[in-house]
Amino acid sequence: MSPRPERPPDADYYERDRVELFSQGDLFRDVPLAYPPPANEMLVDEESGGNRRFLSGPLEFGPAVLITPSCSLGAQRAGGYAHPVRTLVPVLPLSEFVERGLVKETALDDLRRFDHLINYLYLPPLDVDELEFSMPESVALLYMPVTLHHAFLEGQRVSQLAHRGAQQLQRKLVWFYSGWLEDDLDVFDPPMD
């Protein structure tokens, strides 16, 4: 049996402005982190011909990682984007998982070293001084995709995953969706952009 594959070193996870257009693995701040709950109330707008408007409760906002494949974002014949739909997964501080008992403290060293939990992507801490953004070590919830319009993300990108970090995201997404885990990142060569 082969040894458990280790994740890339923290220093190989992030970089700024790798590509101009949004791409898989981009990290955003202030993104709606959950599905909107069912409407709390309905209003009828008499001034606009009786149109109904459904109002939901508040949404929480925080960091999220883009998981839409880069090749699905770019327009094939012209520059820019093919469509405005983006799928992201919420990013929550690892400390919250420990506090809630979802990850045992005794498992933290293995999570940091191997990123071995199928439903999550481990993300090392990130500080971007010029954007006044800081994120403690965290996990991305691969099982909880949120689909948004591109306009929600404009001006919110704080970082992109570097090549090794993007490989780790791809490896975790393949594992999550198919059950197959590639042991060697040097062999695993998915398209990055």
N, CA and C atoms as a LAMMPS dump frame, in Angstrom:
ITEM: TIMESTEP
0
ITEM: NUMBER OF ATOMS
579
ITEM: BOX BOUNDS ff ff ff
-5.0000000000000000e+02 5.0000000000000000e+02
-5.0000000000000000e+02 5.0000000000000000e+02
-5.0000000000000000e+02 5.0000000000000000e+02
ITEM: ATOMS id mol type element x y z
1 1 1 N 0.846 -1.185 0
2 1 2 C 0 0 0
3 1 3 C 0.885 1.24 0
4 2 1 N 0.576 2.194 -0.865
5 2 2 C 1.397 3.401 -0.947
6 2 3 C 1.106 4.315 0.242
7 3 1 N 2.1 5.12 0.629
8 3 2 C 1.867 6.043 1.738
9 3 3 C 0.834 7.106 1.343
10 4 1 N 0.192 7.675 2.329
11 4 2 C -0.803 8.713 2.097
12 4 3 C -0.126 9.912 1.416
13 5 1 N -0.729 10.461 0.334
14 5 2 C -0.103 11.589 -0.349
15 5 3 C -0.154 12.859 0.512
16 6 1 N 0.953 13.58 0.537
17 6 2 C 1.002 14.834 1.273
18 6 3 C 0.53 15.967 0.374
19 7 1 N -0.014 16.989 0.991
20 7 2 C -0.43 18.163 0.232
21 7 3 C 0.797 19.041 -0.021
22 8 1 N 0.676 20.003 -0.936
23 8 2 C 1.808 20.905 -1.195
24 8 3 C 2.138 21.769 0.022
25 9 1 N 3.361 22.278 0.088
26 9 2 C 3.733 23.182 1.188
27 9 3 C 2.917 24.48 1.146
28 10 1 N 2.712 25.093 2.309
29 10 2 C 1.933 26.333 2.399
30 10 3 C 2.418 27.394 1.422
31 11 1 N 3.73 27.518 1.257
32 11 2 C 4.302 28.562 0.399
33 11 3 C 3.927 28.375 -1.069
34 12 1 N 3.431 27.198 -1.459
35 12 2 C 3.08 26.915 -2.846
36 12 3 C 1.587 27.079 -3.138
37 13 1 N 0.825 27.676 -2.229
38 13 2 C -0.627 27.746 -2.408
39 13 3 C -1.127 28.976 -3.14
40 14 1 N -0.641 30.147 -2.807
41 14 2 C -1.264 31.38 -3.284
42 14 3 C -0.307 32.224 -4.112
43 15 1 N -0.891 33.006 -5.024
44 15 2 C -0.17 34.058 -5.717
45 15 3 C -1.189 35.094 -6.176
46 16 1 N -0.708 36.284 -6.426
47 16 2 C -1.601 37.365 -6.838
48 16 3 C -1.564 37.525 -8.351
49 17 1 N -2.707 37.724 -8.953
50 17 2 C -2.817 38.111 -10.352
51 17 3 C -2.085 37.178 -11.314
52 18 1 N -2.264 35.875 -11.14
53 18 2 C -1.672 34.887 -12.045
54 18 3 C -2.263 35.025 -13.442
55 19 1 N -3.58 35.148 -13.523
56 19 2 C -4.263 35.392 -14.795
57 19 3 C -5.291 36.492 -14.578
58 20 1 N -5.567 37.245 -15.64
59 20 2 C -6.467 38.387 -15.513
60 20 3 C -7.915 37.975 -15.266
61 21 1 N -8.424 37.058 -16.091
62 21 2 C -9.81 36.613 -15.932
63 21 3 C -9.924 35.706 -14.717
64 22 1 N -11.11 35.613 -14.161
65 22 2 C -11.331 34.686 -13.059
66 22 3 C -11.011 33.276 -13.527
67 23 1 N -10.474 32.471 -12.618
68 23 2 C -10.185 31.08 -12.951
69 23 3 C -10.409 30.207 -11.728
70 24 1 N -10.535 28.918 -11.974
71 24 2 C -10.77 27.974 -10.893
72 24 3 C -9.669 28.12 -9.853
73 25 1 N -10.076 28.194 -8.593
74 25 2 C -9.111 28.347 -7.513
75 25 3 C -8.944 29.777 -7.046
76 26 1 N -9.628 30.729 -7.676
77 26 2 C -9.567 32.109 -7.193
78 26 3 C -10.269 32.193 -5.848
79 27 1 N -9.718 33.007 -4.97
80 27 2 C -10.275 33.204 -3.635
81 27 3 C -10.908 34.582 -3.575
82 28 1 N -12.162 34.632 -3.135
83 28 2 C -12.922 35.875 -3.058
84 28 3 C -13.335 36.15 -1.621
85 29 1 N -13.495 37.424 -1.299
86 29 2 C -14.032 37.798 0.015
87 29 3 C -15.459 38.301 -0.168
88 30 1 N -16.189 38.352 0.924
89 30 2 C -17.543 38.912 0.955
90 30 3 C -18.488 38.293 -0.082
91 31 1 N -18.542 36.974 -0.089
92 31 2 C -19.42 36.212 -0.979
93 31 3 C -20.553 35.628 -0.138
94 32 1 N -21.798 35.606 -0.646
95 32 2 C -22.87 34.933 0.102
96 32 3 C -22.5 33.469 0.31
97 33 1 N -22.504 33.018 1.565
98 33 2 C -21.973 31.7 1.892
99 33 3 C -22.992 30.58 1.983
100 34 1 N -24.253 30.853 1.767
101 34 2 C -25.238 29.798 1.934
102 34 3 C -26.361 29.966 0.938
103 35 1 N -27.133 28.924 0.826
104 35 2 C -28.322 29.032 0.015
105 35 3 C -29.276 29.993 0.695
106 36 1 N -29.962 30.837 -0.078
107 36 2 C -30.943 31.696 0.577
108 36 3 C -32.046 30.844 1.184
109 37 1 N -32.445 31.157 2.395
110 37 2 C -33.526 30.382 3.014
111 37 3 C -34.856 30.681 2.327
112 38 1 N -35.868 29.87 2.594
113 38 2 C -37.185 30.179 2.022
114 38 3 C -37.63 31.574 2.436
115 39 1 N -38.442 32.17 1.597
116 39 2 C -38.88 33.546 1.835
117 39 3 C -39.593 33.675 3.173
118 40 1 N -39.245 34.731 3.894
119 40 2 C -39.919 35.036 5.152
120 40 3 C -41.251 35.732 4.916
121 41 1 N -41.316 36.494 3.821
122 41 2 C -42.549 37.208 3.531
123 41 3 C -42.647 37.486 2.037
124 42 1 N -43.851 37.833 1.606
125 42 2 C -44.081 38.181 0.217
126 42 3 C -44.711 39.564 0.178
127 43 1 N -44.21 40.404 -0.698
128 43 2 C -44.775 41.736 -0.891
129 43 3 C -45.369 41.815 -2.284
130 44 1 N -46.461 42.541 -2.434
131 44 2 C -47.043 42.791 -3.747
132 44 3 C -46.822 44.259 -4.046
133 45 1 N -46.085 44.534 -5.123
134 45 2 C -45.76 45.899 -5.513
135 45 3 C -46.857 46.419 -6.444
136 46 1 N -47.799 47.183 -5.9
137 46 2 C -48.945 47.69 -6.661
138 46 3 C -48.513 48.677 -7.746
139 47 1 N -47.433 49.408 -7.518
140 47 2 C -46.978 50.413 -8.48
141 47 3 C -46.433 49.787 -9.76
142 48 1 N -45.99 48.574 -9.697
143 48 2 C -45.443 47.924 -10.9
144 48 3 C -46.389 46.85 -11.429
145 49 1 N -47.67 47.049 -11.243
146 49 2 C -48.65 46.127 -11.811
147 49 3 C -48.905 44.883 -10.982
148 50 1 N -48.624 44.933 -9.709
149 50 2 C -48.908 43.806 -8.839
150 50 3 C -47.84 42.727 -8.83
151 51 1 N -46.621 43.071 -9.231
152 51 2 C -45.536 42.087 -9.193
153 51 3 C -45.273 41.639 -7.766
154 52 1 N -45.039 40.348 -7.619
155 52 2 C -44.718 39.801 -6.303
156 52 3 C -43.216 39.833 -6.088
157 53 1 N -42.806 40.109 -4.859
158 53 2 C -41.394 40.075 -4.483
159 53 3 C -41.28 39.238 -3.219
160 54 1 N -40.365 38.295 -3.252
161 54 2 C -40.154 37.42 -2.114
162 54 3 C -38.928 37.896 -1.354
163 55 1 N -39.05 38.003 -0.056
164 55 2 C -37.962 38.48 0.782
165 55 3 C -37.501 37.371 1.709
166 56 1 N -36.198 37.139 1.715
167 56 2 C -35.622 36.124 2.58
168 56 3 C -34.886 36.789 3.723
169 57 1 N -34.531 35.973 4.68
170 57 2 C -33.76 36.471 5.809
171 57 3 C -32.342 36.83 5.395
172 58 1 N -31.539 37.245 6.343
173 58 2 C -30.182 37.698 6.024
174 58 3 C -29.29 36.534 5.588
175 59 1 N -28.309 36.853 4.76
176 59 2 C -27.299 35.896 4.332
177 59 3 C -25.986 36.23 5.015
178 60 1 N -25.193 35.215 5.304
179 60 2 C -23.851 35.455 5.818
180 60 3 C -22.907 35.599 4.631
181 61 1 N -21.928 36.484 4.782
182 61 2 C -20.946 36.705 3.731
183 61 3 C -19.562 36.368 4.264
184 62 1 N -18.691 35.867 3.397
185 62 2 C -17.337 35.537 3.794
186 62 3 C -16.546 35.057 2.6
187 63 1 N -15.362 34.489 2.832
188 63 2 C -14.532 34.035 1.72
189 63 3 C -15.07 32.764 1.071
190 64 1 N -14.744 32.619 -0.211
191 64 2 C -15.144 31.435 -0.974
192 64 3 C -14.126 31.199 -2.082
193 65 1 N -14.043 29.948 -2.538
194 65 2 C -13.135 29.552 -3.619
195 65 3 C -13.962 29.199 -4.852
196 66 1 N -13.556 29.724 -5.999
197 66 2 C -14.219 29.437 -7.263
198 66 3 C -13.868 28.015 -7.708
199 67 1 N -14.895 27.207 -7.994
200 67 2 C -14.643 25.84 -8.466
201 67 3 C -15.115 25.628 -9.904
202 68 1 N -15.737 26.635 -10.521
203 68 2 C -16.105 26.512 -11.93
204 68 3 C -14.824 26.294 -12.731
205 69 1 N -14.777 25.283 -13.596
206 69 2 C -13.553 25.07 -14.385
207 69 3 C -13.218 26.294 -15.233
208 70 1 N -11.955 26.656 -15.277
209 70 2 C -11.51 27.842 -16.022
210 70 3 C -11.938 27.78 -17.481
211 71 1 N -11.877 26.585 -18.081
212 71 2 C -12.241 26.455 -19.492
213 71 3 C -13.723 26.746 -19.717
214 72 1 N -14.553 26.645 -18.681
215 72 2 C -15.976 26.958 -18.804
216 72 3 C -16.252 28.448 -18.682
217 73 1 N -15.314 29.205 -18.146
218 73 2 C -15.522 30.632 -17.94
219 73 3 C -15.195 31.457 -19.177
220 74 1 N -14.096 31.136 -19.842
221 74 2 C -13.616 31.951 -20.952
222 74 3 C -14.412 31.748 -22.225
223 75 1 N -14.642 32.862 -22.925
224 75 2 C -15.313 32.795 -24.223
225 75 3 C -14.373 32.148 -25.23
226 76 1 N -14.906 31.309 -26.103
227 76 2 C -14.076 30.566 -27.044
228 76 3 C -13.624 31.4 -28.244
229 77 1 N -14.447 32.311 -28.71
230 77 2 C -14.121 33.05 -29.939
231 77 3 C -13.65 34.476 -29.677
232 78 1 N -14.012 35.014 -28.574
233 78 2 C -13.636 36.395 -28.267
234 78 3 C -13.082 36.432 -26.855
235 79 1 N -12.495 37.544 -26.493
236 79 2 C -12.002 37.681 -25.126
237 79 3 C -13.152 37.801 -24.148
238 80 1 N -12.838 37.747 -22.878
239 80 2 C -13.863 37.904 -21.857
240 80 3 C -14.433 36.579 -21.404
241 81 1 N -15.665 36.639 -20.925
242 81 2 C -16.306 35.476 -20.337
243 81 3 C -17.409 34.934 -21.241
244 82 1 N -17.645 33.63 -21.132
245 82 2 C -18.674 32.973 -21.934
246 82 3 C -20.072 33.195 -21.358
247 83 1 N -20.183 33.273 -20.043
248 83 2 C -21.482 33.404 -19.38
249 83 3 C -21.246 33.968 -17.976
250 84 1 N -22.283 34.426 -17.294
251 84 2 C -22.099 35.06 -15.984
252 84 3 C -22.241 34.134 -14.777
253 85 1 N -22.375 32.834 -14.976
254 85 2 C -22.639 31.916 -13.87
255 85 3 C -21.321 31.435 -13.256
256 86 1 N -21.221 31.511 -11.919
257 86 2 C -20.021 31.082 -11.204
258 86 3 C -20.437 30.166 -10.061
259 87 1 N -19.659 29.115 -9.837
260 87 2 C -19.906 28.219 -8.714
261 87 3 C -18.708 28.287 -7.775
262 88 1 N -19 28.524 -6.511
263 88 2 C -17.969 28.645 -5.489
264 88 3 C -18.314 27.74 -4.322
265 89 1 N -17.324 27.5 -3.464
266 89 2 C -17.581 26.791 -2.218
267 89 3 C -17.13 27.683 -1.062
268 90 1 N -17.918 27.72 0.003
269 90 2 C -17.579 28.553 1.158
270 90 3 C -16.284 28.1 1.82
271 91 1 N -15.588 29.055 2.41
272 91 2 C -14.358 28.804 3.155
273 91 3 C -14.603 29.239 4.6
274 92 1 N -14.403 28.31 5.538
275 92 2 C -14.618 28.604 6.952
276 92 3 C -13.336 28.347 7.733
277 93 1 N -13.1 29.134 8.789
278 93 2 C -11.898 28.914 9.605
279 93 3 C -11.874 27.509 10.202
280 94 1 N -10.72 26.898 10.179
281 94 2 C -10.552 25.558 10.736
282 94 3 C -10.911 25.533 12.215
283 95 1 N -10.64 26.623 12.926
284 95 2 C -10.942 26.68 14.36
285 95 3 C -12.434 26.461 14.635
286 96 1 N -13.309 26.914 13.724
287 96 2 C -14.757 26.689 13.904
288 96 3 C -15.089 25.202 13.858
289 97 1 N -14.413 24.459 13.004
290 97 2 C -14.659 23.026 12.903
291 97 3 C -14.223 22.302 14.167
292 98 1 N -13.125 22.748 14.741
293 98 2 C -12.652 22.149 15.989
294 98 3 C -13.61 22.484 17.119
295 99 1 N -14.027 23.76 17.212
296 99 2 C -14.956 24.181 18.271
297 99 3 C -16.274 23.413 18.209
298 100 1 N -16.762 23.131 17.03
299 100 2 C -18.034 22.415 16.859
300 100 3 C -17.881 20.905 16.95
301 101 1 N -16.658 20.437 17.089
302 101 2 C -16.415 19.003 17.193
303 101 3 C -16.454 18.264 15.871
304 102 1 N -16.408 18.991 14.747
305 102 2 C -16.438 18.352 13.437
306 102 3 C -15.08 17.783 13.045
307 103 1 N -14.023 18.382 13.567
308 103 2 C -12.664 17.887 13.379
309 103 3 C -12.036 17.799 14.763
310 104 1 N -11.497 16.654 15.099
311 104 2 C -10.871 16.482 16.404
312 104 3 C -9.496 17.14 16.409
313 105 1 N -9.136 17.692 17.553
314 105 2 C -7.817 18.318 17.659
315 105 3 C -6.703 17.333 17.357
316 106 1 N -6.92 16.076 17.671
317 106 2 C -5.897 15.054 17.407
318 106 3 C -5.726 14.791 15.907
319 107 1 N -6.691 15.22 15.084
320 107 2 C -6.62 15.013 13.633
321 107 3 C -6.039 16.219 12.895
322 108 1 N -5.786 17.324 13.601
323 108 2 C -5.324 18.544 12.937
324 108 3 C -3.976 18.375 12.249
325 109 1 N -3.035 17.701 12.885
326 109 2 C -1.721 17.521 12.262
327 109 3 C -1.842 16.745 10.951
328 110 1 N -2.671 15.697 10.932
329 110 2 C -2.87 14.944 9.699
330 110 3 C -3.563 15.792 8.63
331 111 1 N -4.541 16.597 9.035
332 111 2 C -5.234 17.463 8.075
333 111 3 C -4.25 18.458 7.46
334 112 1 N -3.421 19.06 8.295
335 112 2 C -2.438 20.019 7.795
336 112 3 C -1.416 19.356 6.875
337 113 1 N -1.029 18.146 7.17
338 113 2 C 0.005 17.472 6.389
339 113 3 C -0.54 16.809 5.126
340 114 1 N -1.706 16.151 5.242
341 114 2 C -2.201 15.337 4.144
342 114 3 C -3.434 15.89 3.429
343 115 1 N -4.184 16.811 4.084
344 115 2 C -5.453 17.269 3.508
345 115 3 C -6.274 16.045 3.108
346 116 1 N -6.504 15.162 4.074
347 116 2 C -7.035 13.823 3.82
348 116 3 C -8.544 13.66 3.984
349 117 1 N -9.27 14.728 4.256
350 117 2 C -10.722 14.615 4.413
351 117 3 C -11.39 14.904 3.07
352 118 1 N -12.146 13.958 2.564
353 118 2 C -12.678 14.022 1.204
354 118 3 C -13.622 15.205 0.976
355 119 1 N -14.383 15.616 1.971
356 119 2 C -15.373 16.68 1.789
357 119 3 C -14.819 18.089 1.897
358 120 1 N -13.547 18.219 2.246
359 120 2 C -12.962 19.531 2.514
360 120 3 C -11.656 19.712 1.773
361 121 1 N -11.313 20.961 1.494
362 121 2 C -10.004 21.337 0.972
363 121 3 C -9.334 22.192 2.035
364 122 1 N -8.19 21.747 2.542
365 122 2 C -7.438 22.525 3.527
366 122 3 C -6.792 23.721 2.821
367 123 1 N -6.908 24.89 3.435
368 123 2 C -6.269 26.102 2.923
369 123 3 C -5.42 26.721 4.025
370 124 1 N -4.121 26.923 3.752
371 124 2 C -3.264 27.545 4.764
372 124 3 C -3.635 29.022 4.953
373 125 1 N -3.136 29.644 6.023
374 125 2 C -3.44 31.062 6.264
375 125 3 C -3.012 31.933 5.089
376 126 1 N -3.695 33.055 4.937
377 126 2 C -3.385 34.009 3.865
378 126 3 C -3.524 35.42 4.404
379 127 1 N -2.527 36.245 4.152
380 127 2 C -2.568 37.669 4.495
381 127 3 C -2.212 38.461 3.253
382 128 1 N -3.092 39.375 2.852
383 128 2 C -2.848 40.255 1.714
384 128 3 C -2.934 41.679 2.252
385 129 1 N -1.779 42.234 2.63
386 129 2 C -1.74 43.541 3.29
387 129 3 C -2.374 44.647 2.46
388 130 1 N -2.058 44.702 1.153
389 130 2 C -2.566 45.81 0.337
390 130 3 C -4.08 45.784 0.188
391 131 1 N -4.722 44.648 0.415
392 131 2 C -6.189 44.554 0.357
393 131 3 C -6.811 44.504 1.744
394 132 1 N -5.97 44.568 2.773
395 132 2 C -6.445 44.46 4.152
396 132 3 C -7.32 43.222 4.326
397 133 1 N -6.806 42.104 3.839
398 133 2 C -7.522 40.836 3.928
399 133 3 C -6.652 39.829 4.648
400 134 1 N -7.26 39.127 5.585
401 134 2 C -6.557 38.088 6.319
402 134 3 C -7.497 36.907 6.497
403 135 1 N -6.947 35.711 6.304
404 135 2 C -7.735 34.495 6.469
405 135 3 C -6.901 33.505 7.266
406 136 1 N -7.423 33.01 8.39
407 136 2 C -6.68 31.996 9.145
408 136 3 C -6.696 30.67 8.379
409 137 1 N -5.971 29.675 8.895
410 137 2 C -6.052 28.379 8.217
411 137 3 C -7.515 27.965 8.203
412 138 1 N -7.938 27.44 7.055
413 138 2 C -9.364 27.239 6.812
414 138 3 C -9.604 25.955 6.035
415 139 1 N -10.875 25.654 5.852
416 139 2 C -11.28 24.557 4.978
417 139 3 C -12.374 25.055 4.04
418 140 1 N -12.29 24.632 2.783
419 140 2 C -13.336 24.912 1.811
420 140 3 C -14.304 23.744 1.832
421 141 1 N -15.586 24.034 1.86
422 141 2 C -16.626 23.01 1.948
423 141 3 C -16.993 22.52 0.547
424 142 1 N -16.323 21.484 0.076
425 142 2 C -16.532 20.991 -1.282
426 142 3 C -17.947 20.481 -1.511
427 143 1 N -18.63 20.089 -0.461
428 143 2 C -19.983 19.532 -0.59
429 143 3 C -21.063 20.61 -0.635
430 144 1 N -20.693 21.881 -0.545
431 144 2 C -21.702 22.937 -0.442
432 144 3 C -21.519 24.02 -1.506
433 145 1 N -21.611 23.675 -2.797
434 145 2 C -21.43 24.698 -3.828
435 145 3 C -22.546 25.741 -3.8
436 146 1 N -22.156 26.966 -4.096
437 146 2 C -23.083 28.089 -4.182
438 146 3 C -22.928 28.679 -5.581
439 147 1 N -24.01 28.827 -6.316
440 147 2 C -23.967 29.376 -7.662
441 147 3 C -24.426 30.826 -7.623
442 148 1 N -23.598 31.695 -8.207
443 148 2 C -23.844 33.135 -8.171
444 148 3 C -23.642 33.764 -9.535
445 149 1 N -24.158 34.953 -9.692
446 149 2 C -23.89 35.764 -10.872
447 149 3 C -22.515 36.4 -10.722
448 150 1 N -21.818 36.561 -11.835
449 150 2 C -20.482 37.155 -11.865
450 150 3 C -20.414 38.497 -11.128
451 151 1 N -21.481 39.28 -11.198
452 151 2 C -21.484 40.619 -10.584
453 151 3 C -21.222 40.567 -9.075
454 152 1 N -21.595 39.472 -8.41
455 152 2 C -21.322 39.345 -6.974
456 152 3 C -19.822 39.324 -6.687
457 153 1 N -19.023 38.932 -7.666
458 153 2 C -17.599 38.704 -7.444
459 153 3 C -16.708 39.847 -7.91
460 154 1 N -17.243 40.748 -8.717
461 154 2 C -16.437 41.86 -9.223
462 154 3 C -15.814 42.635 -8.067
463 155 1 N -14.507 42.82 -8.137
464 155 2 C -13.78 43.578 -7.123
465 155 3 C -13.551 42.838 -5.821
466 156 1 N -13.913 41.548 -5.741
467 156 2 C -13.799 40.791 -4.491
468 156 3 C -12.662 39.776 -4.486
469 157 1 N -11.962 39.591 -5.612
470 157 2 C -10.88 38.602 -5.657
471 157 3 C -9.706 39.096 -4.817
472 158 1 N -9.223 38.226 -3.933
473 158 2 C -8.093 38.591 -3.073
474 158 3 C -6.832 37.813 -3.42
475 159 1 N -6.986 36.656 -4.051
476 159 2 C -5.826 35.844 -4.392
477 159 3 C -6.253 34.769 -5.38
478 160 1 N -5.251 34.111 -5.928
479 160 2 C -5.476 32.951 -6.775
480 160 3 C -4.614 31.825 -6.248
481 161 1 N -5.048 30.618 -6.476
482 161 2 C -4.193 29.498 -6.115
483 161 3 C -3.038 29.428 -7.105
484 162 1 N -1.844 29.265 -6.581
485 162 2 C -0.67 29.046 -7.421
486 162 3 C -0.793 27.658 -8.046
487 163 1 N 0.133 27.314 -8.936
488 163 2 C 0.03 26.061 -9.677
489 163 3 C -0.153 24.851 -8.746
490 164 1 N 0.673 24.709 -7.722
491 164 2 C 0.567 23.547 -6.82
492 164 3 C -0.731 23.586 -6.013
493 165 1 N -1.13 24.757 -5.553
494 165 2 C -2.402 24.867 -4.834
495 165 3 C -3.574 24.519 -5.727
496 166 1 N -3.513 24.953 -7.012
497 166 2 C -4.581 24.634 -7.968
498 166 3 C -4.601 23.131 -8.273
499 167 1 N -3.425 22.514 -8.338
500 167 2 C -3.374 21.059 -8.52
501 167 3 C -4.052 20.349 -7.347
502 168 1 N -3.788 20.839 -6.139
503 168 2 C -4.402 20.223 -4.961
504 168 3 C -5.919 20.379 -5.002
505 169 1 N -6.408 21.556 -5.402
506 169 2 C -7.852 21.747 -5.546
507 169 3 C -8.408 20.759 -6.572
508 170 1 N -7.762 20.643 -7.721
509 170 2 C -8.225 19.709 -8.748
510 170 3 C -8.22 18.277 -8.229
511 171 1 N -7.162 17.904 -7.534
512 171 2 C -7.064 16.545 -6.985
513 171 3 C -8.214 16.294 -6.013
514 172 1 N -8.497 17.274 -5.14
515 172 2 C -9.577 17.103 -4.16
516 172 3 C -10.945 17.06 -4.843
517 173 1 N -11.155 17.88 -5.885
518 173 2 C -12.433 17.836 -6.596
519 173 3 C -12.63 16.499 -7.302
520 174 1 N -11.582 15.959 -7.924
521 174 2 C -11.676 14.646 -8.562
522 174 3 C -12.003 13.589 -7.513
523 175 1 N -11.329 13.647 -6.38
524 175 2 C -11.576 12.68 -5.305
525 175 3 C -13.004 12.802 -4.797
526 176 1 N -13.453 14.046 -4.564
527 176 2 C -14.799 14.279 -4.037
528 176 3 C -15.871 13.753 -4.997
529 177 1 N -15.729 14.049 -6.29
530 177 2 C -16.77 13.681 -7.25
531 177 3 C -16.665 12.251 -7.778
532 178 1 N -15.47 11.661 -7.77
533 178 2 C -15.332 10.337 -8.377
534 178 3 C -14.917 9.24 -7.4
535 179 1 N -14.34 9.633 -6.259
536 179 2 C -13.837 8.643 -5.322
537 179 3 C -12.414 8.198 -5.617
538 180 1 N -11.782 8.745 -6.659
539 180 2 C -10.415 8.385 -7.028
540 180 3 C -9.455 9.479 -6.571
541 181 1 N -8.392 9.097 -5.871
542 181 2 C -7.397 10.046 -5.367
543 181 3 C -6.043 9.745 -5.981
544 182 1 N -5.506 10.699 -6.724
545 182 2 C -4.161 10.562 -7.296
546 182 3 C -3.137 10.818 -6.204
547 183 1 N -2.213 9.887 -6.035
548 183 2 C -1.215 9.999 -4.976
549 183 3 C -0.098 10.988 -5.288
550 184 1 N 0.275 11.122 -6.539
551 184 2 C 1.478 11.874 -6.898
552 184 3 C 1.117 13.117 -7.698
553 185 1 N 1.31 14.308 -7.096
554 185 2 C 1.006 15.55 -7.823
555 185 3 C 1.907 15.756 -9.023
556 186 1 N 3.098 15.148 -9.026
557 186 2 C 3.984 15.294 -10.178
558 186 3 C 3.44 14.54 -11.388
559 187 1 N 2.591 13.544 -11.178
560 187 2 C 1.978 12.779 -12.252
561 187 3 C 0.627 13.393 -12.632
562 188 1 N -0.062 13.954 -11.66
563 188 2 C -1.386 14.53 -11.857
564 188 3 C -1.214 15.866 -12.569
565 189 1 N -1.68 15.957 -13.831
566 189 2 C -1.445 17.138 -14.635
567 189 3 C -2.729 17.636 -15.273
568 190 1 N -3.681 18.117 -14.46
569 190 2 C -4.935 18.628 -15.039
570 190 3 C -4.697 19.977 -15.702
571 191 1 N -5.557 20.376 -16.64
572 191 2 C -5.416 21.715 -17.236
573 191 3 C -5.675 22.775 -16.17
574 192 1 N -4.816 23.791 -16.112
575 192 2 C -4.93 24.807 -15.075
576 192 3 C -5.699 26.035 -15.538
577 193 1 N -5.614 26.388 -16.802
578 193 2 C -6.298 27.599 -17.289
579 193 3 C -6.92 27.372 -18.647
